[in-house]
Amino acid sequence: MRYKYVGVGLIVAALAGCDIPPQGTNAEDVANYQAAVASIGCVMFSESDYLPVELQAGLTREQSQALTSFHLGTGKAVKTEEGGVRLTVGDCATDAA
């Protein structure tokens, strides 16, 4: 039984390294998300940051959370010391330094 979970974990890890958007999103959602995050300064920390991203990108809360996890998992975002998330791609790539 343990091997079954290891196999699933390996598949999930392999897919996390790919640039396949999360289920329920597509490449256009990713681009809209990145543009919206850039428009608020590339860092999301609280509800007041996430809500404008969702509204601008036309995303649900679940899609926004999935895209945030996707960006963290693919190295396109990093966690900040304050507990937020900083995007490190697109227009936010230069801000990450």
Secondary structure, DSSP 8 states (H G I E B T S, - for coil): -HHHHHHHHHHHHHHHTS----TT--HHHHHHHHHHHHHTTSEE-SHHHHHHHHHHHT--HHHHHHHHHHHHHTTSEEE-TTS-EEE-SGGGTGGG-
